[in-house]
Amino acid sequence: MGTLILSATMVLVVMGFSNQVLWLAAVALLYLYVRYGRTGGGSATSSSGSPASGGSAQPASYRAYRARRDQQAKWERRYRRERPTETRRQNRDKGAK
């Protein structure tokens, strides 16, 4: 992807010798690539330290990974405690497979 962006920038620069608007387009393209292309997004973490985008994003650090893992375990323990019949049913279904 980086090669494509750099090639497009060079084409815009070469074509820009006769048109200054193309110079501006080349600069804007490089800015957007540096800002969003290489890092996958502007700000990777929010103020709380968790990833701004949900899903399977890589953790910013091991500490962030541990915090999310511990929170998930806490939620699972709470679920099992508050819904014992559902937990037994899931364990029974899991054992039958």
Secondary structure, DSSP 8 states (H G I E B T S, - for coil): -HHHHHHHHHHHHHHTTS-HHHHHHHHHHHHHIIIIITTSSS-SB-TTSSBSS-SS---SSHHHHHHHHHHHHHHHHHHHHH-HHHHHHHHHHHHH-
